[in-house]
Amino acid sequence: MSEGLLQIRWHGRGGQGAKTAASMVAEVAVEAGKYAQAAPEYGAEREGAPIKAYTRIAGDMIRVHDAIYYPDIVVVLDDTLVESQRVDSGLSEDGILLVNTRQTPAEVRKGLGLEGRRIYTIDATSIALKEIGRPIPNTVMIGALGAVTGVVDADHIKKSIEKKLGGKLSEGMLKGNFRAVERAFEEVKGENG
C-alpha cells in the first residue's frame, strides 16, 4: 500500500450508501487522530446508477483532491459492477479488493482473471436484509473493511453510525446496523493472490 497515504475507492449504485460509507470511514479516521477526506463522484444522479466515492487517510495533511486512479483498496457494494466497471483498474499488486457478493474470493479472482492482490468477499446484502431489513450494504462493507485492514474497528464504526444515522433511523434499525457490523467482522472471507 502507499507509504503514508491510504487511498480507498468505493464502487456502488445510487441508494446503496457508498457515499455515506466513504465519509463515515473518513470521519472515524479523523476521530482517531488522522487526516482524512471523502468525496463522491456521480454520473447520472439517480437511484441505481453506478457511482464512485473516495476516501483518503494519512498521518499528515492530504494535498491531493482528485479522483483515485491507483487505489490501495477497492470496495464494491454491488457485484454487478465488478466486470462492467472494471473495478480492479489501477489497483496495486499488493492491493485489496473487497466485494459484496455470494461468490468466493477464488471465483471473483477467476472472473476478473486477476493475479496478485488480496481478494475478500462477503454477502453484505443478505446480512443487511437480515439485520436491518433493507438491502443497503454500506455499514456491512465498512465492517468488512475494518476486519480485513484494521483501518477502522467495530466500536468506532458503531459510534460513527450512531452519530451519522442516529437521528434518521429507528432504535431497531440502529441496533440492526450494529449487529450487521459485528457479523461483517466475523463473516468476511479472503485469499491472498
C-alpha positions, 0 to 999 in steps of 0.5 A: 500500500502507499507509504503514508497515504491510504487511498480507498475507492468505493464502487456502488449504485445510487441508494446503496450508501457508498457515499455515506460509507466513504465519509463515515470511514473518513470521519472515524479516521479523523476521530482517531487522530488522522487526516482524512477526506471523502468525496463522491463522484456521480454520473447520472444522479439517480437511484441505481446508477453506478457511482464512485466515492473516495476516501483518503487517510494519512498521518499528515495533511492530504494535498491531493483532491482528485479522483483515485486512479491507483487505489490501495483498496477497492470496495464494491457494494454491488457485484454487478459492477465488478466486470462492467466497471472494471473495478480492479483498474489501477489497483496495486499488486499488493492491493485489496479488493473487497466485494459484496457478493455470494461468490468466493474470493477464488471465483471473483479472482477467476472472473476478473482473471486477476493475479496478485492482490488480496481478494475478500468477499462477503454477502453484505446484502443478505446480512443487511436484509437480515439485520436491518431489513433493507438491502443497503450494504454500506455499514456491512462493507465498512465492517468488512473493511475494518476486519480485513485492514484494521483501518477502522474497528467495530466500536468506532464504526458503531459510534460513527453510525450512531452519530451519522444515522442516529437521528434518521433511523429507528432504535431497531434499525440502529441496533440492526446496523450494529449487529450487521457490523459485528457479523461483517467482522466475523463473516468476511472471507479472503485469499491472498493472490 
